């Protein structure tokens, strides 16, 4: 039997003969797992190398008004953030024959992104997110990834607030509106 195959126990803890294929059952979660690991690695490296928290809103917000010598890493971070998805798509077999407005054309197994909201809704949502990051003194990357990892009480409170707001928003959008 391959290493990733295992027998499932029955309710008495004894093998029941059915096989559990870990690779097949975990495959849908692997991209998210790998992405989360890369985000954690990038945040850790930025903290270890520069002593800076990887809060995207702070990095972008301070890019143009940062003191001398503090802009190069911010610019490199933003270039990597913007160039990352297209680089991944090219390296993983995406055919770049379209643009954002017409949708990316895909030639492999990765699903094509699809957004049902129109431009006015996306514009208002973006402005609200920008307002929220200023109001909460940070964004999901700063509070949710770095702040929670450091057990910051302020970040724990911020994450609880924006997760509650997200749950309420989804409920209203799907069940009320």
Secondary structure, DSSP 8 states (H G I E B T S, - for coil): --TTEEEEE-TTSSEEEEEEEHHHHHHHHHHHHHHHHHHHHHHHHHHHHHS----HHHHHHTTTT--TTSSHHHHHHHHHHHHHHHHHHHHTT-B--S-TTT--B--SSS------S-HHHHHHHHHHHHHHHHHTTS-IIIIIIIIHHTT-HHHHHHHHHHHHHHHHHHHIIIII-
